[in-house]
Each structure stands twice: as C-alpha cells, then as structure tokens.
Amino acid sequence: MTKTAFVTGATGFVGLNLLAELHARGWEVIALHRQGSDVGPLDRYPRLRRVVGDVTDQRTLRGAIPHGVDCVFHVAGNTSLWNRTHVEQIKVNVRGTRNVVRAALEAQVKRFVHTSSIVAYGVHSGTITEDTPTRGSTASINYVRSKALAEREVRKGISAGLPAVILNPSNIVGPYDTQTWSRMFRLVQQGRLPAMPPGGGSFCHVREVARAHVAAAERGRIGANYLLGGAQASYVGMVREIARLIGVRRHPLTLHPRLLHWYATLEEWAAPLFGREPDITRDAVALLSENLYCNSQRAQQELGYEPQTLESMLMDCRDWLYEAGLLER
C-alpha cells in the first residue's frame, strides 16, 4: 500500500532532497510551506499536495496533519549563525518543534522523524557516538542551544507516546543548498575567504541523509538517535578542496579564533550597511574553531546509511550550483 508523509521544511535544502527520495519510493507527500516560499521546485512531483502553514503558528497546524499518517518528517529549522536571527531561531527550532510534536500527537501519527544535528550533543573532544552525554542546551552558541532544546521537545513527545526517531546529521553537503556550505563555493571563487578557523568535522551527503530519513521511518528504533557522518576534514582543508574543484588557486590560512572573532565583529557591523549577510560571524568562528567528529556505525548497521567521500559530495553540490546559475563556470 502507498504510504503518506507529512513534511515540514519541504522547500528547504534537506526538505527538497527528502521529497525526491520519497517520490522515488512511491510515497504520497503532503508538503508544509510558509506563505511566500518558493514552491517552484515542488511542481516536479505530481503526487505532492501543498499545505500553507508555519511551524511557529500552532493554529496553522491544526488539521493539517492527517489522522494516522504514516510519518511526519519534521525537517524545518533555522541554521543561521548570525546573532540578528537568535530570537527567530529559538522561535522556529524550539517552539516550532513543540508545535509539530503536539500536532503529531493529536493526529496519532504512526512515526515521527526529527531532523536534528550533531551540534545538539554540544562540543566534545574526540569522536562522539549516540551514547555521548548531550550538553548542547548549555552552549553559548544560539544555534547549538536551539537544536538541543528542540530535541528535548521531541523527548517530551516520546514520553507522551510519540513514536519518534531522531537523526543527527553532521555537516550536510549537496544539491539544493543555497545558504550553508554552498556559500563557501561563491566566497572561494570571489577570493573572499582568505582564512578559516582551526576546527574540523564530519561531513555527510544530503542524498544519504534523505535516504536515512526514509529508513528511519520504516525501521528506525523509536526513541533512538542516529548520527550521520562519514568523511572527515578540517575546515581549511575543505576550502582548499572547493578551490581545487572549481579550478581556482586559493591558499587559505588557519587563523587563531581571536583574530577571526575580531574580523567577524567588523563583518557583522558592516555587512548590513551593504545590504548583505556577513561573510563570517562570531558564532560561526566559535563553532568552526571546534572539532565535531562523529561515528555513524549505528546508522550504517540499522538504517543502511552509506557515508560518501568529501570529493563526491562537494562535486554534486558544485554541479548543482553551476546548473542553477548560482556559481560562475
């Protein structure tokens, strides 16, 4: 029988890749999107039904989720690392998750898959696993704190009977990315990224993240977290790889966080004067100065998750940026 999915954040980076995977597997999809969102990419899916709503507004969720739907994929989230978005980020990531959890409980959904992040565990030395103690809720970086608090809302739902599974991707790379790592391609091409913080992390291909979502809906353990990582690299190493893949000569340096913090402070002040977002922010410096590595063994064994090489995911992102006209050839 055909399964039905309700997807929040359907027009975003992970959401669009998830829609492609669900469509390929024959799922019916109900896509929640905000008024004014670019819904053009949704036109390619004939079995998709659109619902206008906002996860921060509980009223728009009432009745939107069909009773007993096979799975709610809660993908919507705010990933900004700019302090101007802090209030909105808490509203979307924490209150929005609380609203979707409550609506899913009322609809008695069969499964709930929550898109979290590796950062919900906070900053730890070494490589983390799902058994690593979480301490993101006390982090000074707003994004980290908001993702940890969002997971707490899902845990409350699980205690109330919500059949939820939590996915914790590391740094996600791939097609349909317009706001996160794809910005690095443009900054590198324009010569606006001469240095990076000294940290590093695990990276995952968005296609495999989407497949892990569907696997979590079909056979993930209720109440379990699944870390999604794979390729590991320093952030300056990733920038050098981007430069190689787009054919430009760049030699980014690794700078001390204090120097980059000073530069980021200037960027946050000056960028709005020119009608743009800062190239780098203080929260980004703080986060990218840490090492965030994870072990994906549980996801590989239980969900069939397949880590990809950094080169392959960066190439797929690059090729999509070329095709979308967001990067000069």
C-alpha positions as CSV (number, residue, x, y, z in Angstrom):
1,M,0.0,0.0,0.0
2,T,1.1,3.6,-0.7
3,K,2.5,5.4,2.3
4,T,1.8,9.0,3.1
5,A,4.3,11.5,4.5
6,F,3.8,14.9,6.0
7,V,6.9,17.0,5.6
8,T,7.8,20.3,7.3
9,G,10.5,22.5,5.7
10,A,9.7,21.0,2.4
11,T,11.2,23.8,0.3
12,G,14.5,23.8,2.1
13,F,17.8,22.2,1.5
14,V,17.2,18.8,3.2
15,G,13.4,19.0,2.5
16,L,13.8,19.1,-1.2
17,N,16.2,16.2,-1.2
18,L,13.8,14.2,1.0
19,L,10.9,14.9,-1.4
20,A,13.0,13.5,-4.2
21,E,13.7,10.3,-2.2
22,L,10.1,9.9,-1.1
23,H,8.9,10.4,-4.7
24,A,11.3,7.8,-6.0
25,R,10.0,5.3,-3.5
26,G,6.3,6.0,-4.3
27,W,5.2,7.8,-1.2
28,E,2.4,10.3,-1.3
29,V,3.6,13.6,0.2
30,I,1.9,16.5,1.9
31,A,4.3,19.4,2.0
32,L,4.0,22.2,4.5
33,H,5.4,25.5,3.4
34,R,5.1,29.1,4.5
35,Q,3.2,31.7,2.6
36,G,5.6,33.3,0.2
37,S,8.0,30.4,0.0
38,D,9.4,29.5,-3.4
39,V,7.3,26.5,-4.3
40,G,8.6,26.2,-7.9
41,P,10.7,23.1,-7.1
42,L,7.6,21.3,-5.8
43,D,6.0,21.4,-9.3
44,R,8.0,18.3,-10.4
45,Y,6.2,16.0,-8.0
46,P,2.7,15.1,-9.3
47,R,1.7,13.2,-6.1
48,L,2.5,16.1,-3.8
49,R,-0.1,18.1,-2.0
50,R,0.8,21.5,-0.7
51,V,-0.4,23.0,2.7
52,V,0.3,26.6,3.6
53,G,1.4,26.9,7.3
54,D,4.1,27.8,9.7
55,V,5.5,25.6,12.4
56,T,5.7,28.6,14.7
57,D,1.9,29.1,14.5
58,Q,0.0,26.2,16.1
59,R,-3.2,27.3,14.5
60,T,-2.0,26.5,11.0
61,L,-1.0,23.0,12.0
62,R,-4.4,22.0,13.4
63,G,-6.0,19.6,11.0
64,A,-3.0,19.9,8.5
65,I,-1.6,16.5,9.6
66,P,-3.9,13.7,8.5
67,H,-5.0,11.3,11.3
68,G,-2.8,8.3,11.4
69,V,-0.5,9.5,8.7
70,D,2.4,7.0,8.1
71,C,5.2,9.5,9.0
72,V,5.7,13.1,9.9
73,F,9.2,14.3,8.8
74,H,10.0,17.4,10.8
75,V,12.7,18.9,8.7
76,A,12.0,22.7,9.2
77,G,14.7,24.6,11.0
78,N,16.8,27.7,11.2
79,T,20.5,27.1,10.8
80,S,21.7,30.7,11.0
81,L,24.9,31.6,12.9
82,W,24.2,35.4,12.9
83,N,23.1,37.0,16.2
84,R,20.4,39.0,14.5
85,T,18.4,35.8,14.0
86,H,18.7,34.5,17.5
87,V,15.1,35.3,18.6
88,E,13.6,33.9,15.4
89,Q,15.9,30.8,15.6
90,I,14.6,29.9,19.0
91,K,11.1,30.5,17.8
92,V,11.5,28.2,14.8
93,N,13.7,25.5,16.2
94,V,12.2,25.1,19.7
95,R,8.7,26.5,19.7
96,G,8.2,25.2,16.2
97,T,9.3,21.7,17.2
98,R,7.0,21.8,20.2
99,N,4.1,22.7,18.0
100,V,4.7,20.0,15.4
101,V,5.2,17.4,18.2
102,R,1.8,18.4,19.7
103,A,0.1,18.3,16.4
104,A,1.6,14.9,15.6
105,L,0.4,13.5,19.0
106,E,-3.1,14.8,18.3
107,A,-3.1,13.2,14.9
108,Q,-1.8,9.9,16.3
109,V,0.8,9.6,13.6
110,K,2.4,6.2,13.0
111,R,6.0,7.5,13.0
112,F,7.8,10.9,13.6
113,V,11.3,11.5,12.2
114,H,13.0,14.6,13.6
115,T,15.9,16.3,11.8
116,S,18.3,17.4,14.5
117,S,22.1,17.9,14.2
118,I,25.3,16.7,15.6
119,V,25.6,20.0,17.4
120,A,22.8,19.1,19.7
121,Y,25.4,17.0,21.6
122,G,27.4,20.1,22.2
123,V,31.2,20.4,21.9
124,H,33.2,17.3,23.0
125,S,36.8,16.2,22.5
126,G,37.3,13.2,20.3
127,T,34.7,11.4,18.2
128,I,31.2,11.3,19.6
129,T,28.7,8.4,19.4
130,E,25.0,8.3,20.3
131,D,26.0,7.4,23.9
132,T,28.0,10.6,24.3
133,P,26.3,12.8,27.0
134,T,24.4,15.7,25.5
135,R,25.3,19.2,26.7
136,G,24.2,21.4,23.8
137,S,21.4,23.0,25.9
138,T,24.0,25.0,27.9
139,A,26.1,26.1,24.9
140,S,26.8,29.8,24.3
141,I,26.2,29.4,20.5
142,N,22.5,30.0,19.9
143,Y,22.1,27.5,17.1
144,V,23.7,24.7,19.1
145,R,21.5,25.5,22.1
146,S,18.3,25.7,19.9
147,K,18.9,22.3,18.4
148,A,19.5,20.7,21.8
149,L,16.3,22.3,23.2
150,A,14.4,21.1,20.1
151,E,15.4,17.5,20.8
152,R,14.2,18.0,24.3
153,E,10.7,18.8,22.9
154,V,10.8,15.6,20.9
155,R,11.8,13.6,24.0
156,K,8.8,15.1,25.8
157,G,6.7,13.9,22.9
158,I,8.2,10.4,23.1
159,S,7.3,10.3,26.8
160,A,3.7,11.1,25.8
161,G,3.6,8.3,23.3
162,L,5.0,9.8,20.1
163,P,6.8,7.1,18.0
164,A,9.8,9.3,17.2
165,V,13.2,8.8,15.8
166,I,15.9,11.4,15.9
167,L,18.6,11.9,13.2
168,N,21.7,13.9,13.9
169,P,23.5,14.8,10.6
170,S,27.0,16.3,10.7
171,N,27.9,19.0,8.1
172,I,25.5,18.4,5.2
173,V,26.7,19.0,1.6
174,G,24.9,18.5,-1.7
175,P,22.4,19.8,-4.2
176,Y,19.7,22.4,-3.3
177,D,21.9,24.1,-0.8
178,T,21.7,27.8,-1.1
179,Q,22.5,29.0,2.4
180,T,25.1,26.9,4.2
181,W,28.2,25.2,2.7
182,S,27.3,26.3,-0.8
183,R,28.1,29.9,0.2
184,M,31.7,28.7,0.6
185,F,31.9,28.0,-3.2
186,R,31.0,31.6,-4.0
187,L,33.2,33.1,-1.4
188,V,36.1,31.0,-2.5
189,Q,35.5,31.8,-6.2
190,Q,35.4,35.5,-5.3
191,G,38.5,35.4,-3.2
192,R,36.6,36.5,-0.1
193,L,37.7,33.6,2.2
194,P,41.4,34.0,2.9
195,A,41.3,32.2,6.2
196,M,39.4,29.7,8.3
197,P,39.1,28.8,12.0
198,P,41.2,25.9,13.2
199,G,38.5,23.3,13.6
200,G,37.2,20.4,11.6
201,G,34.3,18.0,11.4
202,S,32.4,15.1,9.8
203,F,30.6,15.7,6.6
204,C,27.6,13.9,5.1
205,H,26.0,13.8,1.6
206,V,22.4,15.2,1.6
207,R,21.3,12.4,-0.6
208,E,22.3,9.8,2.0
209,V,20.7,12.0,4.7
210,A,17.4,11.9,2.8
211,R,17.7,8.1,2.4
212,A,18.4,7.8,6.2
213,H,15.2,9.7,6.9
214,V,13.1,7.2,4.9
215,A,14.9,4.3,6.6
216,A,14.2,5.8,10.0
217,A,10.5,6.0,9.1
218,E,10.5,2.4,8.0
219,R,12.7,0.7,10.6
220,G,14.4,3.2,13.0
221,R,14.1,2.4,16.7
222,I,11.6,4.6,18.5
223,G,13.5,6.9,20.9
224,A,16.9,6.3,19.2
225,N,19.3,8.9,17.9
226,Y,21.3,8.2,14.7
227,L,24.5,10.2,13.9
228,L,25.2,10.7,10.2
229,G,28.8,11.4,9.4
230,G,31.4,9.8,7.2
231,A,34.1,12.0,5.6
232,Q,36.3,13.9,8.0
233,A,38.2,17.1,7.2
234,S,39.5,20.3,8.7
235,Y,37.5,23.3,7.5
236,V,40.5,24.9,5.9
237,G,41.1,21.6,4.1
238,M,37.5,21.7,2.8
239,V,38.0,25.2,1.5
240,R,41.2,24.1,-0.4
241,E,39.2,21.1,-1.9
242,I,36.5,23.5,-3.0
243,A,39.1,25.7,-4.7
244,R,40.6,22.7,-6.5
245,L,37.1,21.5,-7.7
246,I,36.2,24.9,-9.2
247,G,39.6,25.5,-10.7
248,V,40.9,28.5,-8.8
249,R,44.2,29.0,-7.0
250,R,43.5,29.8,-3.3
251,H,45.7,29.3,-0.3
252,P,43.5,29.9,2.8
253,L,45.2,30.1,6.1
254,T,44.3,28.8,9.5
255,L,44.0,31.7,11.9
256,H,43.6,32.0,15.6
257,P,40.0,32.3,16.7
258,R,40.7,35.6,18.4
259,L,41.8,37.2,15.1
260,L,38.8,35.8,13.3
261,H,36.5,36.9,16.1
262,W,37.7,40.5,15.6
263,Y,37.2,40.3,11.8
264,A,33.7,38.7,12.3
265,T,32.7,41.6,14.6
266,L,33.5,44.0,11.8
267,E,31.7,41.9,9.3
268,E,28.5,41.8,11.4
269,W,28.6,45.5,11.7
270,A,29.5,46.4,8.1
271,A,27.6,43.8,6.1
272,P,24.1,45.2,6.7
273,L,25.3,48.6,5.5
274,F,25.9,47.0,2.1
275,G,22.6,45.0,2.1
276,R,24.2,41.6,2.6
277,E,24.8,39.0,5.3
278,P,28.2,38.8,6.9
279,D,30.7,36.5,5.2
280,I,31.6,35.2,8.7
281,T,30.0,35.7,12.1
282,R,31.3,35.4,15.7
283,D,29.1,32.3,16.3
284,A,30.5,30.7,13.1
285,V,34.0,31.4,14.3
286,A,33.2,29.8,17.7
287,L,31.6,26.8,16.1
288,L,34.2,26.2,13.4
289,S,37.0,26.5,15.8
290,E,35.9,23.2,17.4
291,N,36.3,19.7,16.2
292,L,32.9,18.0,15.7
293,Y,33.5,14.4,14.6
294,C,31.1,11.5,14.9
295,N,30.8,7.8,14.5
296,S,28.0,6.6,12.1
297,Q,28.2,2.9,12.9
298,R,24.6,2.7,14.4
299,A,23.1,4.3,11.3
300,Q,25.1,2.1,9.0
301,Q,24.0,-1.1,10.7
302,E,20.4,-0.2,11.4
303,L,19.4,2.2,8.6
304,G,21.8,1.1,5.8
305,Y,23.3,4.6,5.9
306,E,26.2,4.9,3.4
307,P,28.9,7.5,4.1
308,Q,30.3,9.3,1.0
309,T,33.7,10.9,0.2
310,L,34.1,14.6,0.7
311,E,35.0,15.0,-3.0
312,S,31.8,13.3,-4.2
313,M,29.5,15.5,-2.1
314,L,31.3,18.7,-3.0
315,M,31.3,17.8,-6.7
316,D,27.5,17.2,-6.5
317,C,27.0,20.5,-4.8
318,R,29.2,22.3,-7.3
319,D,27.4,20.8,-10.3
320,W,24.0,21.8,-8.9
321,L,25.3,25.3,-8.3
322,Y,26.5,25.5,-11.9
323,E,23.2,24.2,-13.2
324,A,21.2,26.6,-11.0
325,G,23.3,29.6,-12.2
326,L,24.5,30.3,-8.6
327,L,28.2,29.7,-9.4
328,E,30.1,31.0,-12.4
329,R,31.7,28.4,-14.6
